[in-house]
């Protein structure tokens, strides 16, 4: 799969997640995709200081990205 198609799939996943984050005063931005398997995102707004942001990242963000793009093996927040 091309990098462009992979970016589109990951962005579609983030668009699915974004309304939930925005309801809590946060947001999420795609920073990079490395080697076609690792996605780096940045949580913003209220999500930065949220005590459950790692749980949100693992259970919500990573799962949704992997549903859209199964080739993604790792999702990290910077």
PDB file with SEQRES, HELIX, SHEET and CRYST1 records, atoms N, CA, C and O in Angstrom:
SEQRES   1 A   78  UNK UNK UNK UNK UNK UNK UNK UNK UNK UNK UNK UNK UNK          
SEQRES   2 A   78  UNK UNK UNK UNK UNK UNK UNK UNK UNK UNK UNK UNK UNK          
SEQRES   3 A   78  UNK UNK UNK UNK UNK UNK UNK UNK UNK UNK UNK UNK UNK          
SEQRES   4 A   78  UNK UNK UNK UNK UNK UNK UNK UNK UNK UNK UNK UNK UNK          
SEQRES   5 A   78  UNK UNK UNK UNK UNK UNK UNK UNK UNK UNK UNK UNK UNK          
SEQRES   6 A   78  UNK UNK UNK UNK UNK UNK UNK UNK UNK UNK UNK UNK UNK          
HELIX    1 AA1 UNK A    3  UNK A   23  1                                  21    
HELIX    2 AA2 UNK A   46  UNK A   49  1                                   4    
HELIX    3 AA3 UNK A   53  UNK A   55  1                                   3    
HELIX    4 AA4 UNK A   56  UNK A   62  3                                   7    
HELIX    5 AA5 UNK A   63  UNK A   68  1                                   6    
SHEET    1 AA1 3 UNK A  26  UNK A  34  0                                        
SHEET    2 AA1 3 UNK A  38  UNK A  45 -1                                        
SHEET    3 AA1 3 UNK A  74  UNK A  77  1                                        
CRYST1    1.000    1.000    1.000  90.00  90.00  90.00 P 1           1          
ATOM      1  N   UNK A   1       0.838  -1.178   0.000  1.00  0.00           N  
ATOM      2  CA  UNK A   1       0.000   0.000   0.000  1.00  0.00           C  
ATOM      3  C   UNK A   1       0.887   1.246   0.000  1.00  0.00           C  
ATOM      4  O   UNK A   1       1.923   1.294   0.662  1.00  0.00           O  
ATOM      5  N   UNK A   2       0.455   2.239  -0.751  1.00  0.00           N  
ATOM      6  CA  UNK A   2       1.241   3.468  -0.816  1.00  0.00           C  
ATOM      7  C   UNK A   2       1.117   4.258   0.484  1.00  0.00           C  
ATOM      8  O   UNK A   2       0.149   4.115   1.231  1.00  0.00           O  
ATOM      9  N   UNK A   3       2.116   5.086   0.731  1.00  0.00           N  
ATOM     10  CA  UNK A   3       2.114   5.940   1.923  1.00  0.00           C  
ATOM     11  C   UNK A   3       0.888   6.850   1.904  1.00  0.00           C  
ATOM     12  O   UNK A   3       0.275   7.096   2.943  1.00  0.00           O  
ATOM     13  N   UNK A   4       0.536   7.345   0.725  1.00  0.00           N  
ATOM     14  CA  UNK A   4      -0.620   8.240   0.595  1.00  0.00           C  
ATOM     15  C   UNK A   4      -1.915   7.535   1.004  1.00  0.00           C  
ATOM     16  O   UNK A   4      -2.733   8.112   1.720  1.00  0.00           O  
ATOM     17  N   UNK A   5      -2.106   6.289   0.553  1.00  0.00           N  
ATOM     18  CA  UNK A   5      -3.308   5.535   0.928  1.00  0.00           C  
ATOM     19  C   UNK A   5      -3.329   5.230   2.421  1.00  0.00           C  
ATOM     20  O   UNK A   5      -4.387   5.269   3.051  1.00  0.00           O  
ATOM     21  N   UNK A   6      -2.177   4.931   2.981  1.00  0.00           N  
ATOM     22  CA  UNK A   6      -2.093   4.644   4.404  1.00  0.00           C  
ATOM     23  C   UNK A   6      -2.435   5.892   5.221  1.00  0.00           C  
ATOM     24  O   UNK A   6      -3.149   5.803   6.221  1.00  0.00           O  
ATOM     25  N   UNK A   7      -1.936   7.040   4.805  1.00  0.00           N  
ATOM     26  CA  UNK A   7      -2.255   8.300   5.478  1.00  0.00           C  
ATOM     27  C   UNK A   7      -3.760   8.543   5.443  1.00  0.00           C  
ATOM     28  O   UNK A   7      -4.348   8.951   6.444  1.00  0.00           O  
ATOM     29  N   UNK A   8      -4.383   8.293   4.295  1.00  0.00           N  
ATOM     30  CA  UNK A   8      -5.835   8.484   4.175  1.00  0.00           C  
ATOM     31  C   UNK A   8      -6.596   7.569   5.137  1.00  0.00           C  
ATOM     32  O   UNK A   8      -7.576   7.992   5.749  1.00  0.00           O  
ATOM     33  N   UNK A   9      -6.150   6.323   5.271  1.00  0.00           N  
ATOM     34  CA  UNK A   9      -6.811   5.384   6.173  1.00  0.00           C  
ATOM     35  C   UNK A   9      -6.662   5.819   7.630  1.00  0.00           C  
ATOM     36  O   UNK A   9      -7.616   5.751   8.405  1.00  0.00           O  
ATOM     37  N   UNK A  10      -5.473   6.263   7.990  1.00  0.00           N  
ATOM     38  CA  UNK A  10      -5.232   6.708   9.367  1.00  0.00           C  
ATOM     39  C   UNK A  10      -6.023   7.991   9.647  1.00  0.00           C  
ATOM     40  O   UNK A  10      -6.617   8.130  10.716  1.00  0.00           O  
ATOM     41  N   UNK A  11      -6.033   8.911   8.712  1.00  0.00           N  
ATOM     42  CA  UNK A  11      -6.801  10.151   8.886  1.00  0.00           C  
ATOM     43  C   UNK A  11      -8.296   9.844   9.022  1.00  0.00           C  
ATOM     44  O   UNK A  11      -8.987  10.498   9.803  1.00  0.00           O  
ATOM     45  N   UNK A  12      -8.802   8.859   8.272  1.00  0.00           N  
ATOM     46  CA  UNK A  12     -10.207   8.465   8.397  1.00  0.00           C  
ATOM     47  C   UNK A  12     -10.488   7.930   9.795  1.00  0.00           C  
ATOM     48  O   UNK A  12     -11.543   8.204  10.368  1.00  0.00           O  
ATOM     49  N   UNK A  13      -9.551   7.172  10.341  1.00  0.00           N  
ATOM     50  CA  UNK A  13      -9.697   6.664  11.702  1.00  0.00           C  
ATOM     51  C   UNK A  13      -9.719   7.811  12.704  1.00  0.00           C  
ATOM     52  O   UNK A  13     -10.529   7.814  13.630  1.00  0.00           O  
ATOM     53  N   UNK A  14      -8.836   8.779  12.522  1.00  0.00           N  
ATOM     54  CA  UNK A  14      -8.781   9.921  13.436  1.00  0.00           C  
ATOM     55  C   UNK A  14     -10.055  10.756  13.353  1.00  0.00           C  
ATOM     56  O   UNK A  14     -10.512  11.289  14.364  1.00  0.00           O  
ATOM     57  N   UNK A  15     -10.629  10.874  12.164  1.00  0.00           N  
ATOM     58  CA  UNK A  15     -11.892  11.604  12.008  1.00  0.00           C  
ATOM     59  C   UNK A  15     -13.014  10.903  12.758  1.00  0.00           C  
ATOM     60  O   UNK A  15     -13.933  11.554  13.253  1.00  0.00           O  
ATOM     61  N   UNK A  16     -12.944   9.588  12.843  1.00  0.00           N  
ATOM     62  CA  UNK A  16     -13.942   8.817  13.586  1.00  0.00           C  
ATOM     63  C   UNK A  16     -13.817   9.069  15.093  1.00  0.00           C  
ATOM     64  O   UNK A  16     -14.820   9.118  15.806  1.00  0.00           O  
ATOM     65  N   UNK A  17     -12.595   9.225  15.560  1.00  0.00           N  
ATOM     66  CA  UNK A  17     -12.311   9.406  16.984  1.00  0.00           C  
ATOM     67  C   UNK A  17     -12.489  10.861  17.421  1.00  0.00           C  
ATOM     68  O   UNK A  17     -12.920  11.132  18.542  1.00  0.00           O  
ATOM     69  N   UNK A  18     -12.161  11.774  16.544  1.00  0.00           N  
ATOM     70  CA  UNK A  18     -12.083  13.204  16.875  1.00  0.00           C  
ATOM     71  C   UNK A  18     -13.314  13.764  17.593  1.00  0.00           C  
ATOM     72  O   UNK A  18     -13.138  14.501  18.563  1.00  0.00           O  
ATOM     73  N   UNK A  19     -14.546  13.462  17.179  1.00  0.00           N  
ATOM     74  CA  UNK A  19     -15.705  14.040  17.878  1.00  0.00           C  
ATOM     75  C   UNK A  19     -15.759  13.693  19.365  1.00  0.00           C  
ATOM     76  O   UNK A  19     -16.179  14.516  20.178  1.00  0.00           O  
ATOM     77  N   UNK A  20     -15.341  12.493  19.721  1.00  0.00           N  
ATOM     78  CA  UNK A  20     -15.342  12.092  21.126  1.00  0.00           C  
ATOM     79  C   UNK A  20     -14.319  12.898  21.926  1.00  0.00           C  
ATOM     80  O   UNK A  20     -14.585  13.315  23.053  1.00  0.00           O  
ATOM     81  N   UNK A  21     -13.159  13.107  21.332  1.00  0.00           N  
ATOM     82  CA  UNK A  21     -12.116  13.895  21.993  1.00  0.00           C  
ATOM     83  C   UNK A  21     -12.531  15.359  22.101  1.00  0.00           C  
ATOM     84  O   UNK A  21     -12.306  16.006  23.124  1.00  0.00           O  
ATOM     85  N   UNK A  22     -13.137  15.870  21.039  1.00  0.00           N  
ATOM     86  CA  UNK A  22     -13.545  17.272  21.033  1.00  0.00           C  
ATOM     87  C   UNK A  22     -14.666  17.534  22.035  1.00  0.00           C  
ATOM     88  O   UNK A  22     -14.762  18.635  22.578  1.00  0.00           O  
ATOM     89  N   UNK A  23     -15.508  16.545  22.284  1.00  0.00           N  
ATOM     90  CA  UNK A  23     -16.558  16.697  23.293  1.00  0.00           C  
ATOM     91  C   UNK A  23     -15.969  16.934  24.677  1.00  0.00           C  
ATOM     92  O   UNK A  23     -16.602  17.556  25.530  1.00  0.00           O  
ATOM     93  N   UNK A  24     -14.756  16.435  24.897  1.00  0.00           N  
ATOM     94  CA  UNK A  24     -14.082  16.617  26.180  1.00  0.00           C  
ATOM     95  C   UNK A  24     -13.059  17.746  26.143  1.00  0.00           C  
ATOM     96  O   UNK A  24     -12.257  17.885  27.066  1.00  0.00           O  
ATOM     97  N   UNK A  25     -13.081  18.555  25.082  1.00  0.00           N  
ATOM     98  CA  UNK A  25     -12.176  19.694  24.985  1.00  0.00           C  
ATOM     99  C   UNK A  25     -10.809  19.354  24.435  1.00  0.00           C  
ATOM    100  O   UNK A  25      -9.870  20.134  24.597  1.00  0.00           O  
ATOM    101  N   UNK A  26     -10.675  18.200  23.783  1.00  0.00           N  
ATOM    102  CA  UNK A  26      -9.387  17.787  23.244  1.00  0.00           C  
ATOM    103  C   UNK A  26      -9.415  17.629  21.739  1.00  0.00           C  
ATOM    104  O   UNK A  26     -10.395  17.977  21.081  1.00  0.00           O  
ATOM    105  N   UNK A  27      -8.342  17.106  21.210  1.00  0.00           N  
ATOM    106  CA  UNK A  27      -8.235  16.820  19.783  1.00  0.00           C  
ATOM    107  C   UNK A  27      -7.047  15.894  19.573  1.00  0.00           C  
ATOM    108  O   UNK A  27      -6.305  15.591  20.508  1.00  0.00           O  
ATOM    109  N   UNK A  28      -6.878  15.453  18.343  1.00  0.00           N  
ATOM    110  CA  UNK A  28      -5.766  14.573  17.998  1.00  0.00           C  
ATOM    111  C   UNK A  28      -5.257  14.936  16.608  1.00  0.00           C  
ATOM    112  O   UNK A  28      -6.042  15.258  15.716  1.00  0.00           O  
ATOM    113  N   UNK A  29      -3.938  14.882  16.429  1.00  0.00           N  
ATOM    114  CA  UNK A  29      -3.306  15.236  15.165  1.00  0.00           C  
ATOM    115  C   UNK A  29      -2.344  14.117  14.770  1.00  0.00           C  
ATOM    116  O   UNK A  29      -1.594  13.610  15.604  1.00  0.00           O  
ATOM    117  N   UNK A  30      -2.371  13.740  13.503  1.00  0.00           N  
ATOM    118  CA  UNK A  30      -1.399  12.782  12.971  1.00  0.00           C  
ATOM    119  C   UNK A  30      -0.069  13.505  12.791  1.00  0.00           C  
ATOM    120  O   UNK A  30      -0.002  14.530  12.112  1.00  0.00           O  
ATOM    121  N   UNK A  31       0.993  12.969  13.401  1.00  0.00           N  
ATOM    122  CA  UNK A  31       2.320  13.562  13.286  1.00  0.00           C  
ATOM    123  C   UNK A  31       3.107  12.863  12.187  1.00  0.00           C  
ATOM    124  O   UNK A  31       3.685  13.517  11.319  1.00  0.00           O  
ATOM    125  N   UNK A  32       3.129  11.512  12.225  1.00  0.00           N  
ATOM    126  CA  UNK A  32       3.893  10.788  11.211  1.00  0.00           C  
ATOM    127  C   UNK A  32       3.474   9.329  11.166  1.00  0.00           C  
ATOM    128  O   UNK A  32       2.835   8.803  12.078  1.00  0.00           O  
ATOM    129  N   UNK A  33       3.865   8.697  10.060  1.00  0.00           N  
ATOM    130  CA  UNK A  33       3.750   7.252   9.912  1.00  0.00           C  
ATOM    131  C   UNK A  33       5.134   6.774   9.492  1.00  0.00           C  
ATOM    132  O   UNK A  33       5.662   7.196   8.463  1.00  0.00           O  
ATOM    133  N   UNK A  34       5.717   5.891  10.296  1.00  0.00           N  
ATOM    134  CA  UNK A  34       7.071   5.420  10.035  1.00  0.00           C  
ATOM    135  C   UNK A  34       7.057   3.954   9.623  1.00  0.00           C  
ATOM    136  O   UNK A  34       6.406   3.125  10.259  1.00  0.00           O  
ATOM    137  N   UNK A  35       7.771   3.650   8.569  1.00  0.00           N  
ATOM    138  CA  UNK A  35       7.965   2.282   8.086  1.00  0.00           C  
ATOM    139  C   UNK A  35       6.648   1.569   7.791  1.00  0.00           C  
ATOM    140  O   UNK A  35       6.616   0.341   7.718  1.00  0.00           O  
ATOM    141  N   UNK A  36       5.568   2.318   7.620  1.00  0.00           N  
ATOM    142  CA  UNK A  36       4.273   1.729   7.309  1.00  0.00           C  
ATOM    143  C   UNK A  36       3.656   0.936   8.440  1.00  0.00           C  
ATOM    144  O   UNK A  36       2.646   0.261   8.241  1.00  0.00           O  
ATOM    145  N   UNK A  37       4.253   1.005   9.643  1.00  0.00           N  
ATOM    146  CA  UNK A  37       3.730   0.207  10.754  1.00  0.00           C  
ATOM    147  C   UNK A  37       3.579   0.984  12.055  1.00  0.00           C  
ATOM    148  O   UNK A  37       2.922   0.503  12.979  1.00  0.00           O  
ATOM    149  N   UNK A  38       4.166   2.165  12.151  1.00  0.00           N  
ATOM    150  CA  UNK A  38       4.134   2.932  13.406  1.00  0.00           C  
ATOM    151  C   UNK A  38       3.530   4.313  13.160  1.00  0.00           C  
ATOM    152  O   UNK A  38       4.009   5.074  12.319  1.00  0.00           O  
ATOM    153  N   UNK A  39       2.477   4.621  13.905  1.00  0.00           N  
ATOM    154  CA  UNK A  39       1.809   5.914  13.803  1.00  0.00           C  
ATOM    155  C   UNK A  39       2.148   6.733  15.041  1.00  0.00           C  
ATOM    156  O   UNK A  39       2.062   6.242  16.167  1.00  0.00           O  
ATOM    157  N   UNK A  40       2.532   7.983  14.822  1.00  0.00           N  
ATOM    158  CA  UNK A  40       2.761   8.909  15.914  1.00  0.00           C  
ATOM    159  C   UNK A  40       1.683   9.980  15.840  1.00  0.00           C  
ATOM    160  O   UNK A  40       1.472  10.598  14.797  1.00  0.00           O  
ATOM    161  N   UNK A  41       1.004  10.189  16.967  1.00  0.00           N  
ATOM    162  CA  UNK A  41      -0.039  11.195  17.057  1.00  0.00           C  
ATOM    163  C   UNK A  41       0.295  12.161  18.185  1.00  0.00           C  
ATOM    164  O   UNK A  41       1.163  11.896  19.018  1.00  0.00           O  
ATOM    165  N   UNK A  42      -0.404  13.273  18.194  1.00  0.00           N  
ATOM    166  CA  UNK A  42      -0.266  14.235  19.288  1.00  0.00           C  
ATOM    167  C   UNK A  42      -1.668  14.545  19.802  1.00  0.00           C  
ATOM    168  O   UNK A  42      -2.514  15.057  19.070  1.00  0.00           O  
ATOM    169  N   UNK A  43      -1.897  14.226  21.071  1.00  0.00           N  
ATOM    170  CA  UNK A  43      -3.140  14.607  21.719  1.00  0.00           C  
ATOM    171  C   UNK A  43      -3.030  16.077  22.103  1.00  0.00           C  
ATOM    172  O   UNK A  43      -1.978  16.529  22.554  1.00  0.00           O  
ATOM    173  N   UNK A  44      -4.121  16.824  21.922  1.00  0.00           N  
ATOM    174  CA  UNK A  44      -4.093  18.263  22.169  1.00  0.00           C  
ATOM    175  C   UNK A  44      -5.221  18.677  23.101  1.00  0.00           C  
ATOM    176  O   UNK A  44      -6.122  17.891  23.397  1.00  0.00           O  
ATOM    177  N   UNK A  45      -5.158  19.913  23.553  1.00  0.00           N  
ATOM    178  CA  UNK A  45      -6.203  20.482  24.394  1.00  0.00           C  
ATOM    179  C   UNK A  45      -6.300  19.755  25.723  1.00  0.00           C  
ATOM    180  O   UNK A  45      -5.282  19.445  26.342  1.00  0.00           O  
ATOM    181  N   UNK A  46      -7.518  19.484  26.160  1.00  0.00           N  
ATOM    182  CA  UNK A  46      -7.747  18.839  27.450  1.00  0.00           C  
ATOM    183  C   UNK A  46      -7.135  17.440  27.503  1.00  0.00           C  
ATOM    184  O   UNK A  46      -6.874  16.922  28.589  1.00  0.00           O  
ATOM    185  N   UNK A  47      -6.907  16.829  26.357  1.00  0.00           N  
ATOM    186  CA  UNK A  47      -6.344  15.468  26.324  1.00  0.00           C  
ATOM    187  C   UNK A  47      -4.892  15.426  26.822  1.00  0.00           C  
ATOM    188  O   UNK A  47      -4.422  14.383  27.277  1.00  0.00           O  
ATOM    189  N   UNK A  48      -4.198  16.541  26.736  1.00  0.00           N  
ATOM    190  CA  UNK A  48      -2.784  16.580  27.127  1.00  0.00           C  
ATOM    191  C   UNK A  48      -2.620  16.261  28.613  1.00  0.00           C  
ATOM    192  O   UNK A  48      -1.758  15.469  28.992  1.00  0.00           O  
ATOM    193  N   UNK A  49      -3.441  16.872  29.436  1.00  0.00           N  
ATOM    194  CA  UNK A  49      -3.315  16.698  30.879  1.00  0.00           C  
ATOM    195  C   UNK A  49      -4.280  15.666  31.450  1.00  0.00           C  
ATOM    196  O   UNK A  49      -4.328  15.467  32.664  1.00  0.00           O  
ATOM    197  N   UNK A  50      -5.041  15.015  30.594  1.00  0.00           N  
ATOM    198  CA  UNK A  50      -6.035  14.051  31.064  1.00  0.00           C  
ATOM    199  C   UNK A  50      -5.343  12.834  31.670  1.00  0.00           C  
ATOM    200  O   UNK A  50      -4.399  12.291  31.097  1.00  0.00           O  
ATOM    201  N   UNK A  51      -5.823  12.420  32.823  1.00  0.00           N  
ATOM    202  CA  UNK A  51      -5.194  11.287  33.517  1.00  0.00           C  
ATOM    203  C   UNK A  51      -5.437   9.956  32.818  1.00  0.00           C  
ATOM    204  O   UNK A  51      -4.749   8.977  33.105  1.00  0.00           O  
ATOM    205  N   UNK A  52      -6.399   9.905  31.912  1.00  0.00           N  
ATOM    206  CA  UNK A  52      -6.679   8.640  31.219  1.00  0.00           C  
ATOM    207  C   UNK A  52      -6.245   8.665  29.755  1.00  0.00           C  
ATOM    208  O   UNK A  52      -6.697   7.838  28.963  1.00  0.00           O  
ATOM    209  N   UNK A  53      -5.365   9.616  29.385  1.00  0.00           N  
ATOM    210  CA  UNK A  53      -5.006   9.722  27.972  1.00  0.00           C  
ATOM    211  C   UNK A  53      -4.278   8.492  27.444  1.00  0.00           C  
ATOM    212  O   UNK A  53      -4.423   8.171  26.264  1.00  0.00           O  
ATOM    213  N   UNK A  54      -3.503   7.789  28.267  1.00  0.00           N  
ATOM    214  CA  UNK A  54      -2.847   6.575  27.776  1.00  0.00           C  
ATOM    215  C   UNK A  54      -3.867   5.468  27.540  1.00  0.00           C  
ATOM    216  O   UNK A  54      -3.718   4.680  26.606  1.00  0.00           O  
ATOM    217  N   UNK A  55      -4.901   5.399  28.376  1.00  0.00           N  
ATOM    218  CA  UNK A  55      -5.962   4.420  28.158  1.00  0.00           C  
ATOM    219  C   UNK A  55      -6.742   4.781  26.895  1.00  0.00           C  
ATOM    220  O   UNK A  55      -7.092   3.907  26.103  1.00  0.00           O  
ATOM    221  N   UNK A  56      -7.010   6.072  26.713  1.00  0.00           N  
ATOM    222  CA  UNK A  56      -7.689   6.530  25.498  1.00  0.00           C  
ATOM    223  C   UNK A  56      -6.864   6.173  24.277  1.00  0.00           C  
ATOM    224  O   UNK A  56      -7.400   5.706  23.272  1.00  0.00           O  
ATOM    225  N   UNK A  57      -5.560   6.391  24.365  1.00  0.00           N  
ATOM    226  CA  UNK A  57      -4.675   6.104  23.246  1.00  0.00           C  
ATOM    227  C   UNK A  57      -4.704   4.623  22.904  1.00  0.00           C  
ATOM    228  O   UNK A  57      -4.849   4.259  21.737  1.00  0.00           O  
ATOM    229  N   UNK A  58      -4.568   3.760  23.913  1.00  0.00           N  
ATOM    230  CA  UNK A  58      -4.485   2.318  23.667  1.00  0.00           C  
ATOM    231  C   UNK A  58      -5.832   1.740  23.249  1.00  0.00           C  
ATOM    232  O   UNK A  58      -5.922   1.053  22.231  1.00  0.00           O  
ATOM    233  N   UNK A  59      -6.868   2.009  24.019  1.00  0.00           N  
ATOM    234  CA  UNK A  59      -8.133   1.333  23.763  1.00  0.00           C  
ATOM    235  C   UNK A  59      -8.963   2.004  22.683  1.00  0.00           C  
ATOM    236  O   UNK A  59      -9.687   1.324  21.955  1.00  0.00           O  
ATOM    237  N   UNK A  60      -8.876   3.306  22.563  1.00  0.00           N  
ATOM    238  CA  UNK A  60      -9.686   3.995  21.574  1.00  0.00           C  
ATOM    239  C   UNK A  60      -8.955   4.284  20.288  1.00  0.00           C  
ATOM    240  O   UNK A  60      -9.358   3.827  19.218  1.00  0.00           O  
ATOM    241  N   UNK A  61      -7.886   5.039  20.387  1.00  0.00           N  
ATOM    242  CA  UNK A  61      -7.171   5.502  19.201  1.00  0.00           C  
ATOM    243  C   UNK A  61      -6.498   4.351  18.466  1.00  0.00           C  
ATOM    244  O   UNK A  61      -6.718   4.171  17.268  1.00  0.00           O  
ATOM    245  N   UNK A  62      -5.683   3.571  19.163  1.00  0.00           N  
ATOM    246  CA  UNK A  62      -4.944   2.486  18.502  1.00  0.00           C  
ATOM    247  C   UNK A  62      -5.897   1.475  17.885  1.00  0.00           C  
ATOM    248  O   UNK A  62      -5.691   1.036  16.753  1.00  0.00           O  
ATOM    249  N   UNK A  63      -6.937   1.105  18.616  1.00  0.00           N  
ATOM    250  CA  UNK A  63      -7.884   0.114  18.107  1.00  0.00           C  
ATOM    251  C   UNK A  63      -8.592   0.622  16.846  1.00  0.00           C  
ATOM    252  O   UNK A  63      -8.762  -0.126  15.883  1.00  0.00           O  
ATOM    253  N   UNK A  64      -8.998   1.884  16.855  1.00  0.00           N  
ATOM    254  CA  UNK A  64      -9.688   2.435  15.686  1.00  0.00           C  
ATOM    255  C   UNK A  64      -8.752   2.544  14.490  1.00  0.00           C  
ATOM    256  O   UNK A  64      -9.142   2.227  13.367  1.00  0.00           O  
ATOM    257  N   UNK A  65      -7.520   2.990  14.722  1.00  0.00           N  
ATOM    258  CA  UNK A  65      -6.546   3.063  13.625  1.00  0.00           C  
ATOM    259  C   UNK A  65      -6.296   1.671  13.055  1.00  0.00           C  
ATOM    260  O   UNK A  65      -6.268   1.501  11.836  1.00  0.00           O  
ATOM    261  N   UNK A  66      -6.115   0.686  13.910  1.00  0.00           N  
ATOM    262  CA  UNK A  66      -5.838  -0.670  13.444  1.00  0.00           C  
ATOM    263  C   UNK A  66      -7.044  -1.286  12.741  1.00  0.00           C  
ATOM    264  O   UNK A  66      -6.872  -2.142  11.873  1.00  0.00           O  
ATOM    265  N   UNK A  67      -8.254  -0.873  13.095  1.00  0.00           N  
ATOM    266  CA  UNK A  67      -9.430  -1.336  12.359  1.00  0.00           C  
ATOM    267  C   UNK A  67      -9.425  -0.796  10.937  1.00  0.00           C  
ATOM    268  O   UNK A  67      -9.822  -1.496  10.005  1.00  0.00           O  
ATOM    269  N   UNK A  68      -8.981   0.438  10.766  1.00  0.00           N  
ATOM    270  CA  UNK A  68      -8.915   1.061   9.441  1.00  0.00           C  
ATOM    271  C   UNK A  68      -7.672   0.624   8.672  1.00  0.00           C  
ATOM    272  O   UNK A  68      -7.711   0.478   7.451  1.00  0.00           O  
ATOM    273  N   UNK A  69      -6.579   0.416   9.384  1.00  0.00           N  
ATOM    274  CA  UNK A  69      -5.294   0.080   8.753  1.00  0.00           C  
ATOM    275  C   UNK A  69      -4.607  -1.018   9.571  1.00  0.00           C  
ATOM    276  O   UNK A  69      -3.758  -0.717  10.411  1.00  0.00           O  
ATOM    277  N   UNK A  70      -4.963  -2.288   9.338  1.00  0.00           N  
ATOM    278  CA  UNK A  70      -4.438  -3.402  10.134  1.00  0.00           C  
ATOM    279  C   UNK A  70      -2.916  -3.535  10.102  1.00  0.00           C  
ATOM    280  O   UNK A  70      -2.334  -4.181  10.974  1.00  0.00           O  
ATOM    281  N   UNK A  71      -2.278  -2.939   9.118  1.00  0.00           N  
ATOM    282  CA  UNK A  71      -0.825  -3.031   9.024  1.00  0.00           C  
ATOM    283  C   UNK A  71      -0.114  -2.198  10.097  1.00  0.00           C  
ATOM    284  O   UNK A  71       1.081  -2.380  10.332  1.00  0.00           O  
ATOM    285  N   UNK A  72      -0.838  -1.295  10.740  1.00  0.00           N  
ATOM    286  CA  UNK A  72      -0.267  -0.473  11.804  1.00  0.00           C  
ATOM    287  C   UNK A  72      -0.121  -1.340  13.054  1.00  0.00           C  
ATOM    288  O   UNK A  72      -1.096  -1.905  13.549  1.00  0.00           O  
ATOM    289  N   UNK A  73       1.091  -1.434  13.545  1.00  0.00           N  
ATOM    290  CA  UNK A  73       1.393  -2.290  14.682  1.00  0.00           C  
ATOM    291  C   UNK A  73       1.571  -1.505  15.981  1.00  0.00           C  
ATOM    292  O   UNK A  73       1.458  -2.064  17.072  1.00  0.00           O  
ATOM    293  N   UNK A  74       1.849  -0.210  15.855  1.00  0.00           N  
ATOM    294  CA  UNK A  74       2.150   0.591  17.046  1.00  0.00           C  
ATOM    295  C   UNK A  74       1.597   2.010  16.861  1.00  0.00           C  
ATOM    296  O   UNK A  74       1.710   2.608  15.791  1.00  0.00           O  
ATOM    297  N   UNK A  75       0.995   2.527  17.941  1.00  0.00           N  
ATOM    298  CA  UNK A  75       0.520   3.900  17.945  1.00  0.00           C  
ATOM    299  C   UNK A  75       1.077   4.567  19.193  1.00  0.00           C  
ATOM    300  O   UNK A  75       0.864   4.094  20.309  1.00  0.00           O  
ATOM    301  N   UNK A  76       1.797   5.676  18.997  1.00  0.00           N  
ATOM    302  CA  UNK A  76       2.406   6.380  20.119  1.00  0.00           C  
ATOM    303  C   UNK A  76       1.984   7.851  20.113  1.00  0.00           C  
ATOM    304  O   UNK A  76       1.701   8.433  19.065  1.00  0.00           O  
ATOM    305  N   UNK A  77       1.953   8.424  21.295  1.00  0.00           N  
ATOM    306  CA  UNK A  77       1.633   9.835  21.478  1.00  0.00           C  
ATOM    307  C   UNK A  77       2.902  10.588  21.861  1.00  0.00           C  
ATOM    308  O   UNK A  77       3.682  10.130  22.696  1.00  0.00           O  
ATOM    309  N   UNK A  78       3.100  11.756  21.234  1.00  0.00           N  
ATOM    310  CA  UNK A  78       4.264  12.561  21.627  1.00  0.00           C  
ATOM    311  C   UNK A  78       3.818  13.740  22.467  1.00  0.00           C  
ATOM    312  O   UNK A  78       4.648  14.541  22.898  1.00  0.00           O  
TER     313      UNK A  78                                                      
END                                                                             
